Amino acid sequence: MTQTPRACALTDKGRDLYPVLVTLREWGDRYLADETSVARIHRHAGCGVPVHPVLRCDDGHIVDDHSEIETRSVAG
């Protein structure tokens, strides 16, 4: 039996959550997979190259290390 891709329309909440789900899948594939696991690769539909979640500041800098991030409280 072959699986047919299913299209779905994401809500705004779903679109915001999608990068988190992709990140969790990559983490699981890296740290929890064994020889019986099947990894899934997310690819850019336009060119076929794998895509990966990236942390980026509003000025466009890619954040590679958690030590580069400061957490501050913001009202409201």
Jmol script that loads the backbone (N, CA, C; Angstrom):
load data "model"
ATOM      1  N   MET A   1       0.839  -1.178   0.000  1.00  0.00           N
ATOM      2  CA  MET A   1       0.000   0.000   0.000  1.00  0.00           C
ATOM      3  C   MET A   1       0.882   1.239   0.000  1.00  0.00           C
ATOM      4  N   THR A   2       0.622   2.167  -0.898  1.00  0.00           N
ATOM      5  CA  THR A   2       1.392   3.413  -0.932  1.00  0.00           C
ATOM      6  C   THR A   2       0.560   4.521  -0.308  1.00  0.00           C
ATOM      7  N   GLN A   3       1.267   5.443   0.314  1.00  0.00           N
ATOM      8  CA  GLN A   3       0.582   6.571   0.928  1.00  0.00           C
ATOM      9  C   GLN A   3       0.482   7.713  -0.071  1.00  0.00           C
ATOM     10  N   THR A   4      -0.656   8.348  -0.102  1.00  0.00           N
ATOM     11  CA  THR A   4      -0.861   9.507  -0.946  1.00  0.00           C
ATOM     12  C   THR A   4      -0.665  10.753  -0.092  1.00  0.00           C
ATOM     13  N   PRO A   5       0.139  11.723  -0.556  1.00  0.00           N
ATOM     14  CA  PRO A   5       0.320  12.949   0.227  1.00  0.00           C
ATOM     15  C   PRO A   5      -1.020  13.645   0.430  1.00  0.00           C
ATOM     16  N   ARG A   6      -1.229  14.125   1.631  1.00  0.00           N
ATOM     17  CA  ARG A   6      -2.462  14.830   1.938  1.00  0.00           C
ATOM     18  C   ARG A   6      -2.172  16.309   2.103  1.00  0.00           C
ATOM     19  N   ALA A   7      -2.959  17.123   1.473  1.00  0.00           N
ATOM     20  CA  ALA A   7      -2.820  18.568   1.620  1.00  0.00           C
ATOM     21  C   ALA A   7      -3.603  19.003   2.846  1.00  0.00           C
ATOM     22  N   CYS A   8      -3.076  19.974   3.553  1.00  0.00           N
ATOM     23  CA  CYS A   8      -3.806  20.520   4.684  1.00  0.00           C
ATOM     24  C   CYS A   8      -3.609  22.024   4.705  1.00  0.00           C
ATOM     25  N   ALA A   9      -4.599  22.701   5.193  1.00  0.00           N
ATOM     26  CA  ALA A   9      -4.519  24.154   5.333  1.00  0.00           C
ATOM     27  C   ALA A   9      -4.241  24.460   6.796  1.00  0.00           C
ATOM     28  N   LEU A  10      -3.090  25.039   7.076  1.00  0.00           N
ATOM     29  CA  LEU A  10      -2.729  25.363   8.447  1.00  0.00           C
ATOM     30  C   LEU A  10      -3.353  26.680   8.882  1.00  0.00           C
ATOM     31  N   THR A  11      -3.749  26.739  10.120  1.00  0.00           N
ATOM     32  CA  THR A  11      -4.200  27.991  10.713  1.00  0.00           C
ATOM     33  C   THR A  11      -2.966  28.832  11.031  1.00  0.00           C
ATOM     34  N   ASP A  12      -3.183  30.073  11.463  1.00  0.00           N
ATOM     35  CA  ASP A  12      -2.052  30.903  11.882  1.00  0.00           C
ATOM     36  C   ASP A  12      -1.281  30.234  13.017  1.00  0.00           C
ATOM     37  N   LYS A  13      -2.002  29.621  13.964  1.00  0.00           N
ATOM     38  CA  LYS A  13      -1.338  28.925  15.073  1.00  0.00           C
ATOM     39  C   LYS A  13      -0.516  27.756  14.553  1.00  0.00           C
ATOM     40  N   GLY A  14      -1.045  27.026  13.594  1.00  0.00           N
ATOM     41  CA  GLY A  14      -0.325  25.893  13.012  1.00  0.00           C
ATOM     42  C   GLY A  14       0.927  26.320  12.276  1.00  0.00           C
ATOM     43  N   ARG A  15       0.836  27.428  11.524  1.00  0.00           N
ATOM     44  CA  ARG A  15       2.021  27.942  10.811  1.00  0.00           C
ATOM     45  C   ARG A  15       3.098  28.375  11.799  1.00  0.00           C
ATOM     46  N   ASP A  16       2.689  28.990  12.911  1.00  0.00           N
ATOM     47  CA  ASP A  16       3.666  29.397  13.928  1.00  0.00           C
ATOM     48  C   ASP A  16       4.292  28.194  14.625  1.00  0.00           C
ATOM     49  N   LEU A  17       3.531  27.113  14.783  1.00  0.00           N
ATOM     50  CA  LEU A  17       4.025  25.926  15.467  1.00  0.00           C
ATOM     51  C   LEU A  17       4.867  25.027  14.562  1.00  0.00           C
ATOM     52  N   TYR A  18       4.700  25.130  13.265  1.00  0.00           N
ATOM     53  CA  TYR A  18       5.369  24.233  12.313  1.00  0.00           C
ATOM     54  C   TYR A  18       6.891  24.158  12.502  1.00  0.00           C
ATOM     55  N   PRO A  19       7.610  25.296  12.632  1.00  0.00           N
ATOM     56  CA  PRO A  19       9.069  25.196  12.837  1.00  0.00           C
ATOM     57  C   PRO A  19       9.433  24.430  14.111  1.00  0.00           C
ATOM     58  N   VAL A  20       8.605  24.528  15.133  1.00  0.00           N
ATOM     59  CA  VAL A  20       8.852  23.794  16.379  1.00  0.00           C
ATOM     60  C   VAL A  20       8.739  22.294  16.116  1.00  0.00           C
ATOM     61  N   LEU A  21       7.711  21.899  15.375  1.00  0.00           N
ATOM     62  CA  LEU A  21       7.516  20.480  15.071  1.00  0.00           C
ATOM     63  C   LEU A  21       8.649  19.926  14.212  1.00  0.00           C
ATOM     64  N   VAL A  22       9.108  20.717  13.241  1.00  0.00           N
ATOM     65  CA  VAL A  22      10.232  20.278  12.405  1.00  0.00           C
ATOM     66  C   VAL A  22      11.485  20.118  13.265  1.00  0.00           C
ATOM     67  N   THR A  23      11.712  21.056  14.172  1.00  0.00           N
ATOM     68  CA  THR A  23      12.869  20.989  15.066  1.00  0.00           C
ATOM     69  C   THR A  23      12.802  19.755  15.952  1.00  0.00           C
ATOM     70  N   LEU A  24      11.631  19.463  16.515  1.00  0.00           N
ATOM     71  CA  LEU A  24      11.475  18.279  17.356  1.00  0.00           C
ATOM     72  C   LEU A  24      11.698  17.001  16.559  1.00  0.00           C
ATOM     73  N   ARG A  25      11.228  16.975  15.310  1.00  0.00           N
ATOM     74  CA  ARG A  25      11.438  15.784  14.478  1.00  0.00           C
ATOM     75  C   ARG A  25      12.928  15.585  14.228  1.00  0.00           C
ATOM     76  N   GLU A  26      13.650  16.654  13.886  1.00  0.00           N
ATOM     77  CA  GLU A  26      15.096  16.527  13.657  1.00  0.00           C
ATOM     78  C   GLU A  26      15.811  16.077  14.922  1.00  0.00           C
ATOM     79  N   TRP A  27      15.410  16.617  16.067  1.00  0.00           N
ATOM     80  CA  TRP A  27      16.020  16.223  17.333  1.00  0.00           C
ATOM     81  C   TRP A  27      15.785  14.736  17.590  1.00  0.00           C
ATOM     82  N   GLY A  28      14.555  14.295  17.393  1.00  0.00           N
ATOM     83  CA  GLY A  28      14.233  12.887  17.598  1.00  0.00           C
ATOM     84  C   GLY A  28      15.000  11.980  16.656  1.00  0.00           C
ATOM     85  N   ASP A  29      15.105  12.392  15.382  1.00  0.00           N
ATOM     86  CA  ASP A  29      15.868  11.588  14.423  1.00  0.00           C
ATOM     87  C   ASP A  29      17.335  11.502  14.828  1.00  0.00           C
ATOM     88  N   ARG A  30      17.868  12.560  15.398  1.00  0.00           N
ATOM     89  CA  ARG A  30      19.276  12.582  15.772  1.00  0.00           C
ATOM     90  C   ARG A  30      19.545  11.799  17.050  1.00  0.00           C
ATOM     91  N   TYR A  31      18.670  11.937  18.056  1.00  0.00           N
ATOM     92  CA  TYR A  31      18.989  11.398  19.372  1.00  0.00           C
ATOM     93  C   TYR A  31      18.174  10.180  19.802  1.00  0.00           C
ATOM     94  N   LEU A  32      17.069   9.915  19.164  1.00  0.00           N
ATOM     95  CA  LEU A  32      16.223   8.814  19.604  1.00  0.00           C
ATOM     96  C   LEU A  32      16.111   7.679  18.594  1.00  0.00           C
ATOM     97  N   ALA A  33      16.570   7.901  17.383  1.00  0.00           N
ATOM     98  CA  ALA A  33      16.416   6.899  16.325  1.00  0.00           C
ATOM     99  C   ALA A  33      17.326   5.696  16.584  1.00  0.00           C
ATOM    100  N   ASP A  34      16.845   4.561  16.149  1.00  0.00           N
ATOM    101  CA  ASP A  34      17.672   3.362  16.169  1.00  0.00           C
ATOM    102  C   ASP A  34      17.633   2.745  14.773  1.00  0.00           C
ATOM    103  N   GLU A  35      18.170   1.540  14.635  1.00  0.00           N
ATOM    104  CA  GLU A  35      18.270   0.929  13.301  1.00  0.00           C
ATOM    105  C   GLU A  35      16.914   0.603  12.678  1.00  0.00           C
ATOM    106  N   THR A  36      15.849   0.585  13.485  1.00  0.00           N
ATOM    107  CA  THR A  36      14.521   0.298  12.927  1.00  0.00           C
ATOM    108  C   THR A  36      13.726   1.570  12.625  1.00  0.00           C
ATOM    109  N   SER A  37      14.264   2.724  13.012  1.00  0.00           N
ATOM    110  CA  SER A  37      13.561   3.995  12.802  1.00  0.00           C
ATOM    111  C   SER A  37      13.678   4.464  11.361  1.00  0.00           C
ATOM    112  N   VAL A  38      12.676   5.195  10.936  1.00  0.00           N
ATOM    113  CA  VAL A  38      12.683   5.793   9.600  1.00  0.00           C
ATOM    114  C   VAL A  38      12.696   7.310   9.769  1.00  0.00           C
ATOM    115  N   ALA A  39      13.773   7.934   9.332  1.00  0.00           N
ATOM    116  CA  ALA A  39      13.884   9.387   9.419  1.00  0.00           C
ATOM    117  C   ALA A  39      13.101  10.026   8.269  1.00  0.00           C
ATOM    118  N   ARG A  40      12.620  11.230   8.506  1.00  0.00           N
ATOM    119  CA  ARG A  40      11.933  11.983   7.454  1.00  0.00           C
ATOM    120  C   ARG A  40      12.747  13.239   7.188  1.00  0.00           C
ATOM    121  N   ILE A  41      12.866  13.593   5.938  1.00  0.00           N
ATOM    122  CA  ILE A  41      13.611  14.783   5.548  1.00  0.00           C
ATOM    123  C   ILE A  41      12.636  15.794   4.975  1.00  0.00           C
ATOM    124  N   HIS A  42      12.718  17.017   5.460  1.00  0.00           N
ATOM    125  CA  HIS A  42      11.915  18.103   4.925  1.00  0.00           C
ATOM    126  C   HIS A  42      12.719  18.760   3.804  1.00  0.00           C
ATOM    127  N   ARG A  43      12.120  18.885   2.629  1.00  0.00           N
ATOM    128  CA  ARG A  43      12.809  19.469   1.475  1.00  0.00           C
ATOM    129  C   ARG A  43      12.040  20.670   0.947  1.00  0.00           C
ATOM    130  N   HIS A  44      12.771  21.637   0.426  1.00  0.00           N
ATOM    131  CA  HIS A  44      12.164  22.798  -0.208  1.00  0.00           C
ATOM    132  C   HIS A  44      11.524  22.349  -1.519  1.00  0.00           C
ATOM    133  N   ALA A  45      10.227  22.572  -1.660  1.00  0.00           N
ATOM    134  CA  ALA A  45       9.508  22.102  -2.852  1.00  0.00           C
ATOM    135  C   ALA A  45      10.040  22.746  -4.126  1.00  0.00           C
ATOM    136  N   GLY A  46      10.601  23.955  -4.021  1.00  0.00           N
ATOM    137  CA  GLY A  46      11.083  24.666  -5.199  1.00  0.00           C
ATOM    138  C   GLY A  46      12.366  24.115  -5.792  1.00  0.00           C
ATOM    139  N   CYS A  47      13.266  23.582  -4.941  1.00  0.00           N
ATOM    140  CA  CYS A  47      14.559  23.125  -5.464  1.00  0.00           C
ATOM    141  C   CYS A  47      14.942  21.716  -5.003  1.00  0.00           C
ATOM    142  N   GLY A  48      14.210  21.166  -4.027  1.00  0.00           N
ATOM    143  CA  GLY A  48      14.488  19.807  -3.579  1.00  0.00           C
ATOM    144  C   GLY A  48      15.569  19.669  -2.529  1.00  0.00           C
ATOM    145  N   VAL A  49      16.142  20.769  -2.080  1.00  0.00           N
ATOM    146  CA  VAL A  49      17.220  20.735  -1.095  1.00  0.00           C
ATOM    147  C   VAL A  49      16.614  20.660   0.314  1.00  0.00           C
ATOM    148  N   PRO A  50      17.232  19.880   1.233  1.00  0.00           N
ATOM    149  CA  PRO A  50      16.698  19.797   2.595  1.00  0.00           C
ATOM    150  C   PRO A  50      16.642  21.174   3.272  1.00  0.00           C
ATOM    151  N   VAL A  51      15.618  21.350   4.110  1.00  0.00           N
ATOM    152  CA  VAL A  51      15.473  22.576   4.894  1.00  0.00           C
ATOM    153  C   VAL A  51      15.638  22.238   6.371  1.00  0.00           C
ATOM    154  N   HIS A  52      16.104  23.216   7.140  1.00  0.00           N
ATOM    155  CA  HIS A  52      16.337  23.048   8.570  1.00  0.00           C
ATOM    156  C   HIS A  52      15.894  24.317   9.291  1.00  0.00           C
ATOM    157  N   PRO A  53      15.357  24.155  10.501  1.00  0.00           N
ATOM    158  CA  PRO A  53      15.002  25.337  11.288  1.00  0.00           C
ATOM    159  C   PRO A  53      16.258  26.120  11.662  1.00  0.00           C
ATOM    160  N   VAL A  54      16.141  27.433  11.685  1.00  0.00           N
ATOM    161  CA  VAL A  54      17.277  28.301  11.992  1.00  0.00           C
ATOM    162  C   VAL A  54      16.804  29.394  12.944  1.00  0.00           C
ATOM    163  N   LEU A  55      17.603  29.679  13.972  1.00  0.00           N
ATOM    164  CA  LEU A  55      17.334  30.832  14.828  1.00  0.00           C
ATOM    165  C   LEU A  55      18.009  32.043  14.207  1.00  0.00           C
ATOM    166  N   ARG A  56      17.235  33.110  14.029  1.00  0.00           N
ATOM    167  CA  ARG A  56      17.750  34.314  13.377  1.00  0.00           C
ATOM    168  C   ARG A  56      17.171  35.526  14.095  1.00  0.00           C
ATOM    169  N   CYS A  57      17.998  36.510  14.364  1.00  0.00           N
ATOM    170  CA  CYS A  57      17.507  37.729  15.003  1.00  0.00           C
ATOM    171  C   CYS A  57      16.817  38.607  13.951  1.00  0.00           C
ATOM    172  N   ASP A  58      16.129  39.637  14.411  1.00  0.00           N
ATOM    173  CA  ASP A  58      15.411  40.524  13.495  1.00  0.00           C
ATOM    174  C   ASP A  58      16.331  41.292  12.549  1.00  0.00           C
ATOM    175  N   ASP A  59      17.625  41.372  12.862  1.00  0.00           N
ATOM    176  CA  ASP A  59      18.586  42.008  11.943  1.00  0.00           C
ATOM    177  C   ASP A  59      19.169  41.014  10.946  1.00  0.00           C
ATOM    178  N   GLY A  60      18.757  39.742  11.024  1.00  0.00           N
ATOM    179  CA  GLY A  60      19.185  38.749  10.045  1.00  0.00           C
ATOM    180  C   GLY A  60      20.386  37.914  10.444  1.00  0.00           C
ATOM    181  N   HIS A  61      20.907  38.101  11.662  1.00  0.00           N
ATOM    182  CA  HIS A  61      22.051  37.304  12.108  1.00  0.00           C
ATOM    183  C   HIS A  61      21.598  35.915  12.513  1.00  0.00           C
ATOM    184  N   ILE A  62      22.284  34.885  12.052  1.00  0.00           N
ATOM    185  CA  ILE A  62      21.987  33.514  12.444  1.00  0.00           C
ATOM    186  C   ILE A  62      22.629  33.250  13.798  1.00  0.00           C
ATOM    187  N   VAL A  63      21.848  32.715  14.725  1.00  0.00           N
ATOM    188  CA  VAL A  63      22.320  32.430  16.076  1.00  0.00           C
ATOM    189  C   VAL A  63      22.669  30.944  16.145  1.00  0.00           C
ATOM    190  N   ASP A  64      23.964  30.656  16.270  1.00  0.00           N
ATOM    191  CA  ASP A  64      24.449  29.273  16.250  1.00  0.00           C
ATOM    192  C   ASP A  64      24.536  28.640  17.635  1.00  0.00           C
ATOM    193  N   ASP A  65      24.648  29.455  18.672  1.00  0.00           N
ATOM    194  CA  ASP A  65      24.922  28.929  19.995  1.00  0.00           C
ATOM    195  C   ASP A  65      23.983  29.574  21.008  1.00  0.00           C
ATOM    196  N   HIS A  66      23.490  28.768  21.932  1.00  0.00           N
ATOM    197  CA  HIS A  66      22.551  29.289  22.927  1.00  0.00           C
ATOM    198  C   HIS A  66      23.159  30.394  23.784  1.00  0.00           C
ATOM    199  N   SER A  67      24.493  30.425  23.889  1.00  0.00           N
ATOM    200  CA  SER A  67      25.129  31.462  24.704  1.00  0.00           C
ATOM    201  C   SER A  67      25.024  32.849  24.060  1.00  0.00           C
ATOM    202  N   GLU A  68      24.611  32.898  22.791  1.00  0.00           N
ATOM    203  CA  GLU A  68      24.422  34.176  22.093  1.00  0.00           C
ATOM    204  C   GLU A  68      23.040  34.778  22.344  1.00  0.00           C
ATOM    205  N   ILE A  69      22.204  34.098  23.122  1.00  0.00           N
ATOM    206  CA  ILE A  69      20.844  34.546  23.338  1.00  0.00           C
ATOM    207  C   ILE A  69      20.669  35.046  24.754  1.00  0.00           C
ATOM    208  N   GLU A  70      20.079  36.230  24.876  1.00  0.00           N
ATOM    209  CA  GLU A  70      19.718  36.789  26.175  1.00  0.00           C
ATOM    210  C   GLU A  70      18.196  36.750  26.280  1.00  0.00           C
ATOM    211  N   THR A  71      17.689  36.433  27.457  1.00  0.00           N
ATOM    212  CA  THR A  71      16.241  36.405  27.677  1.00  0.00           C
ATOM    213  C   THR A  71      15.864  37.556  28.578  1.00  0.00           C
ATOM    214  N   ARG A  72      14.858  38.337  28.137  1.00  0.00           N
ATOM    215  CA  ARG A  72      14.383  39.466  28.918  1.00  0.00           C
ATOM    216  C   ARG A  72      12.864  39.425  28.968  1.00  0.00           C
ATOM    217  N   SER A  73      12.318  39.908  30.068  1.00  0.00           N
ATOM    218  CA  SER A  73      10.871  39.981  30.199  1.00  0.00           C
ATOM    219  C   SER A  73      10.348  41.188  29.426  1.00  0.00           C
ATOM    220  N   VAL A  74       9.197  41.006  28.805  1.00  0.00           N
ATOM    221  CA  VAL A  74       8.560  42.072  28.043  1.00  0.00           C
ATOM    222  C   VAL A  74       7.107  42.168  28.507  1.00  0.00           C
ATOM    223  N   ALA A  75       6.676  43.348  28.847  1.00  0.00           N
ATOM    224  CA  ALA A  75       5.306  43.536  29.306  1.00  0.00           C
ATOM    225  C   ALA A  75       4.318  43.363  28.152  1.00  0.00           C
ATOM    226  N   GLY A  76       3.164  42.783  28.487  1.00  0.00           N
ATOM    227  CA  GLY A  76       2.025  42.704  27.631  1.00  0.00           C
ATOM    228  C   GLY A  76       2.058  41.980  26.403  1.00  0.00           C
TER     229      GLY A  76
END
end "model"
wireframe off; spacefill off
backbone 0.3
color backbone group
